[in-house]
Amino acid sequence: MPHRKAQHQDVRPPARRDPVEAVPSAWRLAVYGLQHVLAFYAGAVVMPLLVAEGIGLSGDDIGLLVNASLLTCGIATLLQSVGLPGVGIRLPVVQGTSTTAVPSLVSVGLAAGGARAGLPTVFGAVIAAGLALFVIAPVFSRLVRFFPPLVTGTIVTIVGITLLAVAARQVGGGDPSARSFGSPAHLGLAAVTLVAILLFNKLSRGFLATVAVLAGLVIGTGVAALAGYTDFSGIGDSAWLGVTAPLHFGAPRFDTVAVLSLFLVMVIIAVESIGQFFAVGRIVGREVSGRHVTRALRADGLATAAAGVLNSFPSTVYSQNIGLIQLTRVKSRWIVAASGVIMMLLGLVPKVGAVVASMPTSVLGGATIVLFSTIAVVGVQILGQADLTDQRNTILVAASVGIGFLPTAFPQFAEQMPGRQLHALFESGIILGTLTAVLLNLFFHHLRLPGQQRTAAHSIDRSAHCMQHEERPAGPEIPAKEAP
């Protein structure tokens, strides 16, 4: 009898495995990690190219900036996904260099003399702005209550819609001024990649379905090679090993105006990133609290400061990888950490990076059109938790999406703005839409105008709105392992 009792006590339901903490086999880490790298490689390379072109760099200096960008993207991704004590959100968050900072970086560089002469001032501002964000990160944790599903869903939807313009440009070939832009050849290569991704999702199960994007990119690149639309010449010209020394362009100079300009950009990037942290949390089934936001922004600040030392630029969340997680349902943060390691290796081995760079832009566009649209779908799912029967909430979403779309439709608006700060603000639909959603949420649900009566109905409505802050993502909750 005691033996039977012991057997009965041992019969327990199996513990639920946390997909965020799951560590796949080495070959899965490599394949899934490479898929993430291919999704954000183009952004990591384009940003330093834009800065280099803007301040007048040429030759080997451009290659140094690109390698440094790849290396620091990997470091920043490891800081977020693996983390340090008190630093990093420890979710599958991919970090990379932020194009939001390009106008300010170019302005700072040109004001300091342009080309190589301006880079010490640029990197000094990047280091100082990153350290400042690290210090003030706890302030942002107190703002989480102003980001209910109504706001975060709107922001994530705006991110997806805005990035579709980037995907469309890639589908057309990358350069709208080129005569071949939008040609049947470019559209055909994008279509081959997209159809391959759709077929893998339709016909495959298990592992093959989760690498549909990677398979589509490989097939698209193969077809492009057969058609003569790939250029592999850069592979032979690239070195096997290329390490750029820290502060390669000289000791950093800390100009007050330059530091303030970059710090404002870092605040804007932080506000933009908060909504994306919530999006990742919802996808993987983790509740993101103020403490998580603090750790995530500390990682942003520390990665940015390290980037300045390593000849690179400010760090931010890469949205296309959020879409990839939603699409594949592979949620392990260790896969994202593997992508960070791969990106660091690409930064140290230019020849390997040249292989990835040989992928035609239109092939990449066939994948990003799915990835970016998926982000918008995630935003709609988050909005499903909000009360859209309330007219104020409907107006908030409509106005935010509409205003956020303006720079995408007509980038010329930014050119009419006086000062680099306003120029940077009106250049990004994501930033404009985010600020609109946050301010309208404050106006409709937190600001009490003089003489406004506190009716019972109003109190009930405010209570319902505030409950959104406590609402957890749908589905069974997965217990999180809290970081120190």
TORBA-203552 format. One record per residue (C-alpha): x, y, z; residue number from 1; residue in three letters. Coordinates in steps of 0.5 Angstrom, whole numbers, plus 500, padded with zeros to 3 digits. Layout:
((X Y Z) NUM 'ALA')
...
This chain:
((500 500 500) 1 'MET')
((505 505 502) 2 'PRO')
((509 503 495) 3 'HIS')
((502 505 491) 4 'ARG')
((501 511 495) 5 'LYS')
((508 513 493) 6 'ALA')
((507 512 486) 7 'GLN')
((500 516 486) 8 'HIS')
((504 522 489) 9 'GLN')
((509 522 483) 10 'ASP')
((504 522 478) 11 'VAL')
((504 530 476) 12 'ARG')
((503 534 470) 13 'PRO')
((509 535 466) 14 'PRO')
((512 542 468) 15 'ALA')
((510 547 462) 16 'ARG')
((517 549 458) 17 'ARG')
((518 556 457) 18 'ASP')
((520 557 450) 19 'PRO')
((524 564 451) 20 'VAL')
((529 560 455) 21 'GLU')
((529 554 451) 22 'ALA')
((536 552 448) 23 'VAL')
((535 549 441) 24 'PRO')
((541 544 439) 25 'SER')
((547 547 436) 26 'ALA')
((545 547 428) 27 'TRP')
((538 550 430) 28 'ARG')
((541 555 433) 29 'LEU')
((546 557 427) 30 'ALA')
((540 556 422) 31 'VAL')
((535 560 426) 32 'TYR')
((540 565 428) 33 'GLY')
((542 566 421) 34 'LEU')
((535 567 419) 35 'GLN')
((535 573 424) 36 'HIS')
((542 576 421) 37 'VAL')
((539 576 414) 38 'LEU')
((533 579 416) 39 'ALA')
((537 585 419) 40 'PHE')
((543 585 415) 41 'TYR')
((541 590 410) 42 'ALA')
((539 595 416) 43 'GLY')
((546 594 419) 44 'ALA')
((550 596 413) 45 'VAL')
((545 601 410) 46 'VAL')
((546 606 416) 47 'MET')
((553 607 416) 48 'PRO')
((553 608 409) 49 'LEU')
((548 614 410) 50 'LEU')
((552 617 415) 51 'VAL')
((559 616 411) 52 'ALA')
((556 619 405) 53 'GLU')
((553 625 408) 54 'GLY')
((559 627 412) 55 'ILE')
((563 626 406) 56 'GLY')
((567 619 407) 57 'LEU')
((570 615 402) 58 'SER')
((574 609 400) 59 'GLY')
((577 604 406) 60 'ASP')
((574 609 411) 61 'ASP')
((567 607 409) 62 'ILE')
((569 599 410) 63 'GLY')
((571 601 417) 64 'LEU')
((564 604 419) 65 'LEU')
((561 598 416) 66 'VAL')
((565 593 419) 67 'ASN')
((564 597 426) 68 'ALA')
((557 597 425) 69 'SER')
((556 589 424) 70 'LEU')
((560 588 430) 71 'LEU')
((556 593 435) 72 'THR')
((550 590 432) 73 'CYS')
((552 583 435) 74 'GLY')
((554 586 442) 75 'ILE')
((548 590 443) 76 'ALA')
((544 584 441) 77 'THR')
((547 580 446) 78 'LEU')
((546 585 451) 79 'LEU')
((539 585 450) 80 'GLN')
((538 578 449) 81 'SER')
((543 575 454) 82 'VAL')
((544 581 459) 83 'GLY')
((548 583 465) 84 'LEU')
((546 584 472) 85 'PRO')
((541 590 471) 86 'GLY')
((542 590 464) 87 'VAL')
((538 587 458) 88 'GLY')
((531 585 457) 89 'ILE')
((533 578 456) 90 'ARG')
((527 577 451) 91 'LEU')
((529 575 443) 92 'PRO')
((530 582 442) 93 'VAL')
((535 584 436) 94 'VAL')
((539 591 436) 95 'GLN')
((542 595 431) 96 'GLY')
((544 602 428) 97 'THR')
((538 607 428) 98 'SER')
((537 610 422) 99 'THR')
((533 616 426) 100 'THR')
((540 618 428) 101 'ALA')
((542 619 421) 102 'VAL')
((540 627 420) 103 'PRO')
((543 629 427) 104 'SER')
((550 625 426) 105 'LEU')
((551 628 419) 106 'VAL')
((549 635 422) 107 'SER')
((554 634 427) 108 'VAL')
((560 631 423) 109 'GLY')
((559 637 418) 110 'LEU')
((559 642 423) 111 'ALA')
((565 639 426) 112 'ALA')
((569 639 419) 113 'GLY')
((566 634 415) 114 'GLY')
((569 627 413) 115 'ALA')
((575 624 418) 116 'ARG')
((575 631 421) 117 'ALA')
((568 631 424) 118 'GLY')
((568 623 426) 119 'LEU')
((571 625 433) 120 'PRO')
((566 630 435) 121 'THR')
((560 625 432) 122 'VAL')
((563 619 436) 123 'PHE')
((564 623 443) 124 'GLY')
((557 625 442) 125 'ALA')
((555 618 441) 126 'VAL')
((558 616 447) 127 'ILE')
((556 621 452) 128 'ALA')
((548 620 449) 129 'ALA')
((549 613 450) 130 'GLY')
((551 614 458) 131 'LEU')
((546 619 459) 132 'ALA')
((540 614 457) 133 'LEU')
((543 609 461) 134 'PHE')
((543 614 467) 135 'VAL')
((536 616 466) 136 'ILE')
((533 609 464) 137 'ALA')
((529 608 471) 138 'PRO')
((525 615 469) 139 'VAL')
((522 611 463) 140 'PHE')
((520 605 467) 141 'SER')
((515 610 471) 142 'ARG')
((512 612 464) 143 'LEU')
((509 605 463) 144 'VAL')
((503 606 465) 145 'ARG')
((502 611 460) 146 'PHE')
((503 605 455) 147 'PHE')
((496 601 455) 148 'PRO')
((495 596 449) 149 'PRO')
((491 602 446) 150 'LEU')
((497 606 445) 151 'VAL')
((502 600 444) 152 'THR')
((498 597 439) 153 'GLY')
((497 603 435) 154 'THR')
((505 604 436) 155 'ILE')
((506 597 433) 156 'VAL')
((501 598 428) 157 'THR')
((504 605 425) 158 'ILE')
((511 601 425) 159 'VAL')
((509 596 421) 160 'GLY')
((505 601 416) 161 'ILE')
((511 605 416) 162 'THR')
((516 600 414) 163 'LEU')
((512 598 408) 164 'LEU')
((515 604 405) 165 'ALA')
((522 601 406) 166 'VAL')
((520 594 403) 167 'ALA')
((517 597 397) 168 'ALA')
((523 601 396) 169 'ARG')
((527 594 396) 170 'GLN')
((522 590 392) 171 'VAL')
((523 596 387) 172 'GLY')
((531 595 387) 173 'GLY')
((533 599 393) 174 'GLY')
((534 606 389) 175 'ASP')
((528 610 386) 176 'PRO')
((533 614 382) 177 'SER')
((535 608 378) 178 'ALA')
((532 607 371) 179 'ARG')
((531 600 373) 180 'SER')
((527 601 379) 181 'PHE')
((521 597 379) 182 'GLY')
((523 593 373) 183 'SER')
((519 587 371) 184 'PRO')
((526 583 373) 185 'ALA')
((526 586 380) 186 'HIS')
((519 585 381) 187 'LEU')
((520 578 379) 188 'GLY')
((525 576 384) 189 'LEU')
((521 579 389) 190 'ALA')
((515 575 387) 191 'ALA')
((520 569 387) 192 'VAL')
((522 570 394) 193 'THR')
((515 571 397) 194 'LEU')
((512 565 393) 195 'VAL')
((517 561 396) 196 'ALA')
((516 563 403) 197 'ILE')
((508 562 402) 198 'LEU')
((509 555 399) 199 'LEU')
((514 553 405) 200 'PHE')
((509 556 410) 201 'ASN')
((503 552 406) 202 'LYS')
((507 545 405) 203 'LEU')
((512 545 410) 204 'SER')
((511 543 418) 205 'ARG')
((516 543 423) 206 'GLY')
((523 546 422) 207 'PHE')
((522 547 415) 208 'LEU')
((516 552 416) 209 'ALA')
((520 556 421) 210 'THR')
((526 557 416) 211 'VAL')
((521 559 411) 212 'ALA')
((524 566 410) 213 'VAL')
((531 563 410) 214 'LEU')
((529 558 405) 215 'ALA')
((526 564 401) 216 'GLY')
((532 568 401) 217 'LEU')
((536 563 399) 218 'VAL')
((532 561 393) 219 'ILE')
((531 568 391) 220 'GLY')
((538 569 391) 221 'THR')
((539 563 387) 222 'GLY')
((534 565 381) 223 'VAL')
((538 572 381) 224 'ALA')
((544 568 380) 225 'ALA')
((542 564 374) 226 'LEU')
((539 570 371) 227 'ALA')
((545 574 372) 228 'GLY')
((543 579 377) 229 'TYR')
((548 578 383) 230 'THR')
((555 581 384) 231 'ASP')
((560 576 387) 232 'PHE')
((566 581 385) 233 'SER')
((566 584 392) 234 'GLY')
((567 577 395) 235 'ILE')
((574 576 392) 236 'GLY')
((576 583 394) 237 'ASP')
((574 583 401) 238 'SER')
((579 581 407) 239 'ALA')
((579 574 411) 240 'TRP')
((580 578 417) 241 'LEU')
((579 586 419) 242 'GLY')
((579 588 426) 243 'VAL')
((578 596 427) 244 'THR')
((581 599 433) 245 'ALA')
((577 602 438) 246 'PRO')
((577 610 437) 247 'LEU')
((580 609 430) 248 'HIS')
((579 616 428) 249 'PHE')
((582 619 434) 250 'GLY')
((580 621 441) 251 'ALA')
((573 623 442) 252 'PRO')
((571 630 443) 253 'ARG')
((565 632 447) 254 'PHE')
((562 638 444) 255 'ASP')
((556 641 448) 256 'THR')
((551 642 442) 257 'VAL')
((553 636 439) 258 'ALA')
((552 632 445) 259 'VAL')
((545 635 447) 260 'LEU')
((543 634 439) 261 'SER')
((544 626 440) 262 'LEU')
((541 626 447) 263 'PHE')
((535 628 444) 264 'LEU')
((535 623 439) 265 'VAL')
((536 618 444) 266 'MET')
((530 620 448) 267 'VAL')
((526 619 441) 268 'ILE')
((529 612 440) 269 'ILE')
((527 610 447) 270 'ALA')
((520 612 446) 271 'VAL')
((520 609 440) 272 'GLU')
((523 602 443) 273 'SER')
((518 602 448) 274 'ILE')
((512 600 444) 275 'GLY')
((516 595 441) 276 'GLN')
((519 592 447) 277 'PHE')
((511 591 449) 278 'PHE')
((510 588 442) 279 'ALA')
((516 582 443) 280 'VAL')
((513 581 450) 281 'GLY')
((506 580 447) 282 'ARG')
((509 575 442) 283 'ILE')
((513 571 447) 284 'VAL')
((508 571 452) 285 'GLY')
((511 575 457) 286 'ARG')
((509 581 461) 287 'GLU')
((513 587 460) 288 'VAL')
((513 591 466) 289 'SER')
((517 598 468) 290 'GLY')
((523 594 471) 291 'ARG')
((524 590 464) 292 'HIS')
((523 597 460) 293 'VAL')
((529 600 465) 294 'THR')
((533 594 464) 295 'ARG')
((532 594 456) 296 'ALA')
((534 602 456) 297 'LEU')
((540 601 460) 298 'ARG')
((542 596 455) 299 'ALA')
((540 601 449) 300 'ASP')
((545 606 453) 301 'GLY')
((550 602 454) 302 'LEU')
((551 599 447) 303 'ALA')
((550 606 444) 304 'THR')
((556 608 449) 305 'ALA')
((560 602 447) 306 'ALA')
((559 603 439) 307 'ALA')
((562 610 440) 308 'GLY')
((568 607 442) 309 'VAL')
((568 602 437) 310 'LEU')
((567 607 431) 311 'ASN')
((559 606 430) 312 'SER')
((553 609 432) 313 'PHE')
((546 609 436) 314 'PRO')
((543 602 437) 315 'SER')
((535 601 437) 316 'THR')
((530 595 436) 317 'VAL')
((530 592 429) 318 'TYR')
((523 591 428) 319 'SER')
((523 586 422) 320 'GLN')
((526 581 427) 321 'ASN')
((519 582 431) 322 'ILE')
((515 580 425) 323 'GLY')
((520 574 424) 324 'LEU')
((519 572 431) 325 'ILE')
((511 572 430) 326 'GLN')
((511 569 423) 327 'LEU')
((516 563 425) 328 'THR')
((513 562 433) 329 'ARG')
((520 561 435) 330 'VAL')
((521 565 441) 331 'LYS')
((528 563 444) 332 'SER')
((532 568 446) 333 'ARG')
((538 564 445) 334 'TRP')
((537 564 438) 335 'ILE')
((537 571 438) 336 'VAL')
((543 571 442) 337 'ALA')
((546 566 436) 338 'ALA')
((544 571 431) 339 'SER')
((548 577 435) 340 'GLY')
((555 572 435) 341 'VAL')
((554 571 428) 342 'ILE')
((553 578 426) 343 'MET')
((560 580 431) 344 'MET')
((563 574 426) 345 'LEU')
((561 578 420) 346 'LEU')
((564 584 423) 347 'GLY')
((570 581 424) 348 'LEU')
((571 577 417) 349 'VAL')
((569 582 412) 350 'PRO')
((569 576 406) 351 'LYS')
((563 573 410) 352 'VAL')
((560 579 410) 353 'GLY')
((561 580 403) 354 'ALA')
((557 573 401) 355 'VAL')
((551 576 405) 356 'VAL')
((552 583 402) 357 'ALA')
((551 580 395) 358 'SER')
((544 578 396) 359 'MET')
((540 583 391) 360 'PRO')
((536 588 394) 361 'THR')
((529 586 391) 362 'SER')
((530 579 394) 363 'VAL')
((531 582 401) 364 'LEU')
((524 586 399) 365 'GLY')
((520 580 398) 366 'GLY')
((522 577 405) 367 'ALA')
((521 584 408) 368 'THR')
((514 585 405) 369 'ILE')
((512 579 409) 370 'VAL')
((516 581 415) 371 'LEU')
((514 588 416) 372 'PHE')
((506 587 414) 373 'SER')
((507 582 420) 374 'THR')
((509 587 425) 375 'ILE')
((502 591 423) 376 'ALA')
((498 585 424) 377 'VAL')
((501 584 431) 378 'VAL')
((499 591 433) 379 'GLY')
((492 590 431) 380 'VAL')
((492 584 435) 381 'GLN')
((494 588 441) 382 'ILE')
((489 593 439) 383 'LEU')
((484 588 440) 384 'GLY')
((485 588 448) 385 'GLN')
((483 596 448) 386 'ALA')
((476 598 448) 387 'ASP')
((475 601 441) 388 'LEU')
((467 602 442) 389 'THR')
((470 608 446) 390 'ASP')
((470 614 440) 391 'GLN')
((476 617 444) 392 'ARG')
((480 611 443) 393 'ASN')
((478 610 436) 394 'THR')
((480 618 434) 395 'ILE')
((486 616 438) 396 'LEU')
((488 611 433) 397 'VAL')
((486 614 427) 398 'ALA')
((489 621 428) 399 'ALA')
((496 617 430) 400 'SER')
((496 612 424) 401 'VAL')
((494 618 420) 402 'GLY')
((499 623 422) 403 'ILE')
((505 617 423) 404 'GLY')
((503 616 415) 405 'PHE')
((505 623 413) 406 'LEU')
((512 623 413) 407 'PRO')
((512 616 409) 408 'THR')
((507 619 404) 409 'ALA')
((511 626 403) 410 'PHE')
((518 626 406) 411 'PRO')
((518 633 403) 412 'GLN')
((515 635 410) 413 'PHE')
((521 634 414) 414 'ALA')
((525 639 409) 415 'GLU')
((521 645 411) 416 'GLN')
((522 644 418) 417 'MET')
((527 649 421) 418 'PRO')
((533 646 425) 419 'GLY')
((536 639 425) 420 'ARG')
((531 637 431) 421 'GLN')
((525 638 428) 422 'LEU')
((527 635 421) 423 'HIS')
((529 629 425) 424 'ALA')
((522 629 428) 425 'LEU')
((518 630 422) 426 'PHE')
((523 625 418) 427 'GLU')
((520 619 422) 428 'SER')
((513 617 421) 429 'GLY')
((514 612 427) 430 'ILE')
((516 618 432) 431 'ILE')
((511 622 430) 432 'LEU')
((505 617 430) 433 'GLY')
((508 615 437) 434 'THR')
((508 622 440) 435 'LEU')
((501 623 437) 436 'THR')
((499 616 441) 437 'ALA')
((502 618 447) 438 'VAL')
((500 625 448) 439 'LEU')
((492 624 446) 440 'LEU')
((492 618 451) 441 'ASN')
((494 623 456) 442 'LEU')
((489 628 453) 443 'PHE')
((483 623 453) 444 'PHE')
((484 619 459) 445 'HIS')
((489 623 464) 446 'HIS')
((488 630 463) 447 'LEU')
((482 633 467) 448 'ARG')
((480 640 464) 449 'LEU')
((478 646 469) 450 'PRO')
((471 645 471) 451 'GLY')
((470 638 468) 452 'GLN')
((465 634 473) 453 'GLN')
((467 627 475) 454 'ARG')
((461 623 473) 455 'THR')
((460 616 475) 456 'ALA')
((460 614 468) 457 'ALA')
((467 618 467) 458 'HIS')
((469 614 473) 459 'SER')
((467 607 470) 460 'ILE')
((470 609 464) 461 'ASP')
((477 611 467) 462 'ARG')
((477 605 471) 463 'SER')
((476 601 465) 464 'ALA')
((482 604 461) 465 'HIS')
((486 603 467) 466 'CYS')
((485 596 467) 467 'MET')
((488 595 460) 468 'GLN')
((495 597 464) 469 'HIS')
((494 590 468) 470 'GLU')
((491 586 463) 471 'GLU')
((496 580 460) 472 'ARG')
((497 578 454) 473 'PRO')
((492 573 451) 474 'ALA')
((493 565 452) 475 'GLY')
((496 561 458) 476 'PRO')
((502 565 462) 477 'GLU')
((509 563 462) 478 'ILE')
((513 564 468) 479 'PRO')
((519 568 467) 480 'ALA')
((525 568 470) 481 'LYS')
((527 574 473) 482 'GLU')
((534 577 472) 483 'ALA')
((537 581 477) 484 'PRO')
